[in-house]
């Protein structure tokens, strides 16, 4: 078959066969199909969409384009989670120890931050010595030994996704629900965990700003996972204001430790225990979702999850002393307090504007490969629903120098909306989606 014929068929709105999709994707991986033809096909997909069957086939082809992991010999049920990206989302650092503390293994391959979304790997690398570049054999060995492992994606795992994503990033073809869903799910299917929970963010600080669009993405990913034999569900969680209080890599690690010590912000505790409860339920370690969350809360209150976190850090080469002494994590040298200009009630804190301030400080990347400063970021001292007085701290800026701290402080102040009356509280989780029978 000719590649140009496949491009033209998708351009005209036709449904492609599995063989046509495989010809194009695997030809690109092998170097037989040039990037300009794949770019044309990606744009056709963005304009014409894909059927459910096409999306399933694309996901399967991408998942099988390289190595896949066999987790059958681990000895525990294995669960995984994925977040679509948000501001201040450090849930993996909390959820993984919660789930492991209740007898379910966690195997997760994570990514780095790009734009306003933070990357789990960048957060973990804020821990002195922590290794995220594990080979598949090392990944499996630690999973079998410790029952918990989080690492970067290896070059041989779903290489089609890595190549296609890089092309989408520079051709204006990122914003396609079938392409987003197949990208996420191909990596998850290649890892091979039997239970998978998706955390799809909705709001100003999320890739999906509208509920309908987020629901479409979540439903499609759940259907892909269910068709592949996974026990899978998705939570649609609010991202109109940052999750927790800390935004910035090292700052978020410290907040995760505080949360595991029982001192975390209410919204972060709620979402983390709900996600952990979902994973325990899907892995058959809890008889219901409610029972799963109770088990997670018990692991948090007893300190067992904190102990798991400490062992996990040490197993991946990190300094376990950070659990008792978070000050061992590098800190930014400058602080700037953002004060409330008047008395009132905080109506909300725009997550996108806080993320923009963090980018200005150097906490994130405008392009892949950009260097970041893991020390810097923003710590909120008030969130939606709080009553504040004039001059009361709204946020604290952590910066590399005083000049950039002052610039970021102005942006942070713009993120706060103050009013004369209490704000209407926003639910942490907006919806739950699962396949039939869950």
N, C-alpha and C positions, 0 to 999 in steps of 0.2 A: 504494500500500500504506500501511497505517496503522502508525505507530511502535509503538503499544501492542500490536498483534498480534505484532510481532517480539519485543518484550520477553516477552510471555506464552509464545511458542513456545520461547524459550530457557529461561525459567523452568521449563517442563515437560520440558526435556531434549531438545528437537528440534534437528536439525542445520539451521542457517540456510544459505540460498543466498548466492552471491556478491552478488546484487542486493539482498538484504535487508541484508547487512552494509554494502554501499556506501550504501544509503539512510540508514542510521542514522549511519555515520561521517561521510560527506560532508555530510549534513544538519546535523550538529553543527558542522562546520567553517564552513559557510555561515551558521550562526545560525538555521536552520529548525527544528532539533530542540533542545529545551531541555535544560539540564544535568541536571535531575532525572530525565528519561527515560533519558539516557545513564547516569546513576548507577545506575538500576535495572537496566539491561542489564549493566553491569559487574559488579554483585553477582550477577546470574544466571549470568554466565560463571564467576565465582569458585566458585559453588556447584555448577554443572553441568558446567563444563569446556567444551572445544572439541575437535572432531575435528581430525585433521591437515589435512584439506582446508579446514576453516573457518579454521584458523590461517594456512595459506598464503594464503587469500583476504584475511584481515584484514591481513596483512603487506603484500600487494601494494596494497591500497586505501590504506593509510597511506603507503606509499612514493611513490605517485603522487598524493598529495593536494596537492602543491606542486611546486616546482622539482626537477629531477633534473640531475645533472652528467654531461656527456659528456666522458670522459677519453680518448677514442680518438685525439685529436690531440696527446697529450703527448709521444710519441716514445720512451717507455720502457714496459716492463711496469710496472703499478701494483699495489701490495699495500697492505693495511690490516690493522689488528689491533684487537681489542676485549677489554678486561678487564671482568669482572663486578664489580670493585671489591674492594679489600682494604686492609689496613693496611700502609703503607710501600711500596705498589706504585708505583714510579717507572720501570717497565720501558719505557714509551713513549719516554722521554727517552734511553734507551740503544739500544733496538731500532731505532728509526727511523734513526739515523745508521749503525748496523751494516748495515742492509739497503741504504741508499742508497750506502754505500761499496762495495758489490758490484754496482752497476749496476741496481738495481731502485728505482723511485720509490715514495715513501710518501705517501699522501694520507689524512689522518685528521681527522675532526671529533670533538672530545672534549667532555666535560662538566665541570661543577663538582662539588665534593664536597658530599655531603649526609649528615648523620649521621656514622657512624664510617668511612665510605669516603672516601678522598682523591680530589680531582679534578685531572686533568692540567692543565686551564686554570689553576687556582689555583697549581699548582707553577710553570708557565711564567711567570705574572705576577709571580713572585718575582724574575725577572730584570729588572733596570732597563730600561725602555723596550719590553719585549717586547709585541707586539700579537697579540691572539687574536680580535679582532672583524673578521675579513676578509669582505668581500662575495664572492659567488661568482666574479665576474670577477677579483678579486684573488687568490682561492684558486687558480684555474686558471692565472693568469699566473705565480704563484710556482712552481706545480708544473711548468709547462713550462720555466721558467728554471732552477730549482734542483733539481727532482726530489724535494723534500721540503717538506711543509707540514702544520702541525697548527693547527686553528682551532676556534672555537666553532661550534655549529650556527646557521645563519642562520634567521631567522623564517620564510622561505619554503620551507625544506627540511623535508619531512615535517611540516607544521604539525599534522596530525591527531595525531601522536605527542605533540607538545608539549601540546596541549590535553587529550588523554586522560590523559597522565601527571599533569598538574596536578590533574585530577579524581580520579584513583585515589589520589593522595597524601592527599586529605582525606576519602575515603569508605571507607577500609579495604579497598581492592581492589587493593593492590599485589602481594600474595602469590598470584599466579596464574601458573603456568608458561607457558600460551599467551599471556597478556598481556605477560609479561616478554620472551618470545622475539620476539613481533611488534614490540614497542617497539624492542628492540635492532636487529633485522634490518631494519626499515623504514628506519632511518637509514642503515644500511650499504648497502642496495640503492639508496637515493637518491644516495649519493656515487658509486657505480659502479666501484669498484676490482675488477679481475678475480680477484684472489687475496685471501682473507680468513682470518686465524687468530684463533680465539677462545680467550681465557684465562679459564676458568671456575674461580673460586676455591672451595675447599671447606674449611670449618673454622670455628672460633669467631670469627674475624675476617672472615668472608665473609657475603654475603647467603644463600648456600646452606650450611648447617652440616653437612648429611649428604651422603654420597657418592651415594646413590641419587637424591636430588632433583637434585643437580648434574649427574649423568649424564643424567637425563631432559631437563633444560634444554639441555645441550650437544647431545644427539642431535637434539632438535627444531630447534635453530638450524642445525645442519649440514644437516639435511634441507631446511629452507627455502632455505638458500643454494644447495645442489646443484640444487634444483628451479628456481631462478632462473638457473642456468647459471654459478654461481661455483665456482671451485676453492677448497674450504674444508675446514678441519679444526679440531679443538678439543683443547686440552690442559686436563686437570683438575689444577690445582696446589694444593698444600697452603697453607692460611692459618690454621693453628692458632697459629703465632707470626708476628710481623711479618716481612715480606720485607726482607732487608738489615738494617741497623741504625738508620737514620734514619726517624723518623715526624714529619711536619710539613713544610710546603710548601718553604720556603727550605732547610731541612736536607736534604730529599730531592734538591733540585737539586744541592747541593754533593756529596752522595754519588753522584749520577749522573755528575758530572764526574770524581770520583775513580775511579769504575768505568771510564769511558772512558779514563782514564790508566793503567789496568791495576792499580788498587789497590782494587778493589771486593770486598765480601763474597762468599764462595763461592756461597751460594744465589742471590744476585742475578745473579752472572755466569752461573751455570748456566741459570737460567730465561730470562734475556735472550738468550743465545746459542741456546737451544733454540727460542724463539719466532722469532728472526731466521732460523734454519735452516729452520723450517717455511715462513716467508714466501718465502724464496729458492727452496725446492723447489716450492711451489705456483705461483710465478711463472716456473717453468722456467729458473731461473738456477743450479740445482744438480740433479745427476742423482739424488740421494737425500737423505733427511733427514739422514743422517750427514754427507754431503758439504756440505750446507747449513750445519750447525753448524760444520764445520771452516772454511768460508769466513768465517763470522761471527767465529770465534776469531782468524783471521788478520787480519781488519779491526781487531779490538781490539788485538792485539799490535803491529801495524805503526803504530798511531796514526792510520790513515786515518779511522776512525770519529770520533775526536776532532776532526779537521780538518773533517769534515762538520758536526759539531755546532756548531762555531764559525761556519761559513758560514751555517748555518741560523739561529742566533741573530741574526746581523747582518741577514740577509734579512728577518726579521720585526721589525726595529726595536730588537732588544735590544743590550746592550753586550757585544761579543765578548771584551772584556778579562777577563770573569769566568772564562774557561777557564784563564788563567794566574794570575788573582788572585780566587779565589772569595770573598775577604773583601769584595769590592765589593758582594756581596749583603747586604742588611740583616740584622743579627743581633740577637737578643734581648739586653737588657741584664743579665739575671740568670741565674745558673747555680746548680743545686743537685745535688749528687752523692748518689745512692742507693747505700748501702753494703750489702754482704752481712752479715746478722746472725750468720752462722756459716759454718764451712767446710763444703764439700760439692760436689755436682755439680748443675748446673742441669738439672732434668728437662724444663723447658719454660717458655715465656714467653707467657702468655695474650694473644693479639692483641686481643681485645675489651676487656680491661682497660687495655691500653696506649692503645688508641683512646679510651677514656673519659677517661683522663688528658689526652690531647691536646686533647679537646673542652673539658675544664675549663680548660686553658691558653688556649683561644681559637683553636686551629688549625682547627676544623671548625664546621659549622653544624647547629643544631637544626632550622631551617626555611630554605627557600629565601629568598635575599635577605639573610640575616643577615650582618653584617660579620665578617670573620675577621682574625686577626693572622698574617700569613705568616711571621713570624720565629720563632714559638714551636714547641715540640714536645719530643720525647724522642729521645735517642740511646742505643741499647743498647750496653753495654760487655761484655756476656756474653749468650750465647744457649744454647739447649738443647744439651747435650753438653759444655759448658765446666766445668772444675773451678775452683772459687773458694775463696779463703781469707776468714776473718772480716775484715771491714773493707775488702775489695776492692770497687772500684766495679762495680756492676751496671748502672747507667744514669746518664745526665746529663740533667737537666731544663733546658730553655731557656725562660725565662719573661719576662713583661713586668714583674713585680714579685716581691719576695721572698715575700710572703704566699701568693700563688697557687702559687708554686714549691714551697713546703713542703706545701701541700695535695695537689698532684699527685704529689709524691714518695711520699706515703703510699699512694696508689693504685697507683703503679708497683711499689712493693715487693710489694704483694699479687699482682701479675701473675706474679711469679717463684715457681716451685716448686723447692725444693732437696731433694736426697736424698743418701743415703750411698753410692750406687753410680752408675756411669756410666749415662746415659740411652740408650735405644734410638733410633738416628737415624731421622728421618722423611724419606721421599723428597720431593724438591721437586716432581716431577711424578708424579701418581698413575696417570693413564691418558691415552691418546690416542684420540680418536674422529675418524674420517674417513669420507667416503662410499666406496662400493665402488670398488676400483681404486686407492685412495690409501694 
